[in-house]
Structures are given as C-alpha cells and as structure tokens.
Amino acid sequence: MSKKQPENREEIEISRIKLPKPDELYGVVLQLVGGDKMKVRCQDENERLCRIPGKLRKRVWIREGDLVVIKPWTVQEKERADIVFRYTKTQVSWLKRKGKLKIELD
C-alpha cells in the first residue's frame, strides 16, 4: 500500500533559516572591540556597538565579516544593539540566491 502523490502539485519551499523579525536588522561585523562587544554595520547604514547576550556568548563564535541579525536597543537605538543570530556561509549563499538579503557584503 503506497500513497500516490498528485502529479501537478506546487512545490512548497520549507526554510529553517532564521529571517529577521520586523524589529530586527541584518548586519555585518566590522571589528571586534573586546570582550563580548563588536562594531556592526547595519542594513539601515548605521554603525552600532553590539553585544552578544549571555545565552549566545559561549555557543556562537563570531568573526569579522560574519552576517548577523541584530536587535536595536529601545533606549539608544542608533548606537547600540544585541546580536540575535549568526549565519553560516551556506546560509548566506542561500539568502543571496533567494533574494532575501538586503545588505551588501564585503
């Protein structure tokens, strides 16, 4: 007993890659400042001093040139932010292929 698949069905794309929420932005790490802080150029053309929150600090290693998702602070939203997620190289290439990336990478 096997189930037949309909022949003319549309392909549904399943994605497990995290995309930014409405209050989050893409960013590229420019410089490691020290400790858990780094300078990030964001998609809104601001440079922010970003920190890695405690739950990500020991789990994620972030280097210069990495693509990250940031969440600006509510108090100093033009100067400070938290890093929420870091993309791998294969995830970055997938985002470029699908046209979901809204920032220029160096």
N, C-alpha and C positions, 0 to 999 in steps of 0.2 A: 504494500500500500504506500504509494508515494503521492504527495500533493503536487498538482501541476501549477506552475507559475503562469499567470496571464502573460501572453506574448507582448502585448502593446502597453506595458505599464511604464510610467515615468520613473527615471532613476531618482531616488531620494538620496541627497547628499547628507551623510552623517559626519559631523565635525565634533571632535573633542578638544579642539584648540580653544583656549580662553580668549574671548574678544572683550575689549573694554566696555564697561557699562557707561551709561550717559555721563556720570560724574568722573570718569577716568579718562586718561590720555595715553597715547603711545609716547615713548621717549627713547633716546639713545644715550648711553652712558659716555660722557666725555672724559671725566677724570675721577680717579679715586682720591678722595680728600683725606681719609683716615678713619680708623675705627669702622663704624657702620654707615658712614656718610659718603656721598658721591655727587658730582655735578652731572645733571642730566639736561640735554636739550630736548624740549617737548615739542609736540606737533603744533602747538599754538605759538611757536617761535620764542618762548621764554626759556631761560636757563634757570633751573631750580636746584636748590640744595636738597637732595633726597636722602632719606634714611631707610635702612632695612629694619622693619619691625622685628620684635623678638621671635615670633613664630617662624620667620623665614631665615633668621640670621645664621643658624648652624646648618640649615638644609640646602641653601642655594648659594652657589659661588658666582659672583657677578664680576665681570671683567670689563675693561674699556671696549667700547664698540658694540656691546650687547644691546639688543632691543628689549625694552621692559615696558610694563604697564604701570603707570603711577596714579596715585590719587592725591590731588592737591589738598592741603590743609584748609580748613574753613577760616582760620584767622589770617594767615599770611599766604593766600592762595597764589600770588605771583612769585613768591620767593621760596616756599617750602612745599614738600610733598613726601608721601610714603611710597615705597616700591611695593607693588602688589604681586607682580609675576614677572618672570624672565623667560623669554622664548629661546629655544634651541635653534641651531642653524637650519634644520629641516623644517621646523615650524615657520621660520622666517621665509623660506623659499615657498612654502605652501601659501602663506599670506600674500606674497608678491604675485604668485600665479593666479590666485582667485581675485586679486584687485582689492583686497580688504585693507591693505597697508596705506596709511595716509600720511607718511612721513618719508623723507629722503634719507637713505642710509649712506654713510661714507665708506 
